[in-house]
Amino acid sequence: MKETNNNEQKQEGKPLLSVLREMEVGESHSFPAERGSYLKSACTTFGFEWGKIFTTATNRADRTISVTRVE
């Protein structure tokens, strides 16, 4: 796990759902752009099941997608 600026972390080797499940409010993580569709779907589906709310943002220059838990 490599920590970057503004409280974002890049996840390596940890399953995406585990990362989402363990996120605290205000925490952000970045994933490769190739995971974008699955990430957005997982945030919607599992966020509803778990009672959590996530937002996503894309960074075209770095080819990453960041997810932040907002509630």
BANUPA-758386 format. One record per atom (N, C-alpha, C): residue number from 1; residue in one letter; chain; x, y, z. Coordinates in steps of 0.02 Angstrom, whole numbers, plus 50000, padded with zeros to 5 digits. Each point is the difference from the previous one (the first is absolute). Layout:
BEGIN
seq  type  mol  xx  yy  zz
NUM  A  A  X  Y  Z
...
This chain:
BEGIN
seq  type  mol  xx  yy  zz
1  M  A  50043  49942  50000
1  M  A  49957  50058  50000
1  M  A  50045  50061  50000
2  K  A  49991  50044  49952
2  K  A  50041  50059  49993
2  K  A  49958  50062  50017
3  E  A  50020  50037  50050
3  E  A  49962  50059  50020
3  E  A  50019  50058  49954
4  T  A  49950  50038  49979
4  T  A  50011  50058  49957
4  T  A  49973  50062  50036
5  N  A  50001  50056  49966
5  N  A  49976  50063  50029
5  N  A  49926  49996  50017
6  N  A  49976  50048  50037
6  N  A  49930  50011  50019
6  N  A  49963  49937  50022
7  N  A  50031  49961  50043
7  N  A  49967  49943  50032
7  N  A  49978  49946  49951
8  E  A  50031  49996  49941
8  E  A  49984  49947  49953
8  E  A  50052  49945  50005
9  Q  A  49978  49939  49988
9  Q  A  50046  49943  50001
9  Q  A  49988  49959  49938
10  K  A  50054  49971  49974
10  K  A  49994  49953  49944
10  K  A  50002  49930  50029
11  Q  A  49952  49959  49980
11  Q  A  49995  49932  50025
11  Q  A  50033  49952  49952
12  E  A  50041  49957  50026
12  E  A  50032  49949  49959
12  E  A  49991  49932  50035
13  G  A  49969  49954  49966
13  G  A  49994  49932  50025
13  G  A  49941  49987  50046
14  K  A  49965  50051  50022
14  K  A  49943  49990  50045
14  K  A  49936  50002  49958
15  P  A  49954  49952  50011
15  P  A  49937  50000  49961
15  P  A  49961  50065  50008
16  L  A  49973  50023  49945
16  L  A  49964  50063  49998
16  L  A  49943  50002  50052
17  L  A  49962  49947  50006
17  L  A  49944  50001  50048
17  L  A  50025  50005  50072
18  S  A  50057  49970  50015
18  S  A  50028  50006  50067
18  S  A  50020  50071  50015
19  V  A  50029  50034  49950
19  V  A  50019  50070  50009
19  V  A  49938  50042  50013
20  L  A  49948  49991  49960
20  L  A  49938  50039  50009
20  L  A  49969  49986  50068
21  R  A  49996  49938  50019
21  R  A  49968  49981  50063
21  R  A  50036  50031  50060
22  E  A  50066  50006  49997
22  E  A  50040  50025  50057
22  E  A  50009  50076  50001
23  M  A  49976  50034  49948
23  M  A  50011  50073  49996
23  M  A  49961  50036  50055
24  E  A  50034  50052  50028
24  E  A  49968  50044  50048
24  E  A  49976  50063  49964
25  V  A  49954  50037  50030
25  V  A  49975  50062  49970
25  V  A  50058  50048  49989
26  G  A  50004  50028  49939
26  G  A  50053  50046  49982
26  G  A  50061  49968  49969
27  E  A  50005  49934  50002
27  E  A  50057  49964  49973
27  E  A  49993  49991  49924
28  S  A  50055  50004  49963
28  S  A  50001  49993  49928
28  S  A  50051  49949  49978
29  H  A  49985  49965  49945
29  H  A  50046  49951  49971
29  H  A  49997  50006  49925
30  S  A  50056  49987  49967
30  S  A  50004  50003  49927
30  S  A  50010  49930  49971
31  F  A  49970  49989  49941
31  F  A  50005  49936  49965
31  F  A  50015  50013  49927
32  P  A  50027  49951  49964
32  P  A  50012  50008  49928
32  P  A  49934  50013  49963
33  A  A  50004  50038  49945
33  A  A  49941  50017  49961
33  A  A  49963  49937  49975
34  E  A  50036  49946  49989
34  E  A  49969  49938  49976
34  E  A  49949  49972  50049
35  R  A  50003  50020  50063
35  R  A  49952  49977  50051
35  R  A  49941  50047  50007
36  G  A  49998  50053  49960
36  G  A  49950  50053  50008
36  G  A  49928  49978  49999
37  S  A  49981  49961  49950
37  S  A  49929  49978  49996
37  S  A  49981  49957  50059
38  Y  A  50044  49953  50018
38  Y  A  49985  49956  50057
38  Y  A  49999  50041  50065
39  L  A  50046  50047  50007
39  L  A  50004  50040  50061
39  L  A  49935  50040  50009
40  K  A  49977  50033  49947
40  K  A  49939  50040  50006
40  K  A  49940  49956  50016
41  S  A  49996  49942  49969
41  S  A  49945  49954  50014
41  S  A  50003  49975  50072
42  A  A  50060  49983  50023
42  A  A  50008  49975  50069
42  A  A  49982  50055  50050
43  C  A  50020  50061  49987
43  C  A  49983  50055  50046
43  C  A  49925  50009  50006
44  T  A  49965  49994  49945
44  T  A  49927  50007  50001
44  T  A  49967  49941  50034
45  T  A  50016  49940  49977
45  T  A  49967  49940  50026
45  T  A  50017  49985  50073
46  F  A  50064  49996  50015
46  F  A  50019  49982  50067
46  F  A  49993  50058  50049
47  G  A  50009  50062  49975
47  G  A  49987  50057  50043
47  G  A  49929  49999  50026
48  F  A  49953  49984  49957
48  F  A  49930  49994  50021
48  F  A  49991  49945  50051
49  E  A  50029  49941  49987
49  E  A  49994  49944  50047
49  E  A  50031  50015  50068
50  W  A  50058  50034  49999
50  W  A  50036  50013  50062
50  W  A  49980  50065  50034
51  G  A  49957  50040  49968
51  G  A  49980  50064  50028
51  G  A  50055  50052  49997
52  K  A  50042  49997  49948
52  K  A  50055  50047  49991
52  K  A  49990  50038  49934
53  I  A  50027  50060  49996
53  I  A  49995  50039  49939
53  I  A  50070  50017  49976
54  F  A  50013  49988  49935
54  F  A  50065  50012  49970
54  F  A  49992  50048  49941
55  T  A  50053  50037  49985
55  T  A  50004  50040  49939
55  T  A  50062  49977  49962
56  T  A  49999  50009  49934
56  T  A  50058  49982  49959
56  T  A  50021  50059  49958
57  A  A  50064  50002  49982
57  A  A  50027  50052  49956
57  A  A  50054  49968  49957
58  T  A  50000  50019  49936
58  T  A  50050  49973  49955
58  T  A  50057  50050  49990
59  N  A  50060  49973  49990
59  N  A  50059  50040  49984
59  N  A  50027  49972  49934
60  R  A  49983  50033  49946
60  R  A  50020  49976  49934
60  R  A  50075  50002  49990
61  A  A  50034  50049  50028
61  A  A  50072  50005  49991
61  A  A  50037  49940  50031
62  D  A  49978  49980  50060
62  D  A  50032  49943  50034
62  D  A  49967  49934  49984
63  R  A  49943  50002  49965
63  R  A  49960  49941  49985
63  R  A  49981  49962  50063
64  T  A  49973  50039  50049
64  T  A  49976  49971  50062
64  T  A  49930  50024  50015
65  I  A  49966  49964  50044
65  I  A  49935  50020  50025
65  I  A  50004  49998  50075
66  S  A  49979  50054  50032
66  S  A  50002  50005  50072
66  S  A  49930  49993  50030
67  V  A  49996  49965  50056
67  V  A  49937  49993  50035
67  V  A  50009  50029  50070
68  T  A  49950  50037  50022
68  T  A  50000  50030  50067
68  T  A  49936  49981  50035
69  R  A  50007  49980  50063
69  R  A  49940  49986  50039
69  R  A  49977  50066  50031
70  V  A  49937  50020  49986
70  V  A  49975  50063  50026
70  V  A  49950  49991  50057
71  E  A  49973  49940  50009
71  E  A  49955  49987  50056
71  E  A  49999  49927  50017
